[in-house]
């Protein structure tokens, strides 16, 4: 799968603490090599809208849309309520 990052994703990423940004960078490197890398817990969170999630750390998650073999990351954050809302939007 080929990953892309939306402009909106970049604004969320820049709001994260630098330590979490480094963890996110590492997670996306793992994803590029193996989307099934165990710590990522890559999974479908909304089948109707093809939304998928990966775990960055205990609190941080990233969300994407999948079309064919392209993954577009559109959100990353540590607010679980916002994560739940974005899954179902």
Helices and strands as residue ranges (DSSP letters): E 2-5, H 7-15, H 18-33, G 38-40, E 43-46, E 51-55, E 61-67, E 70-77, H 80-88
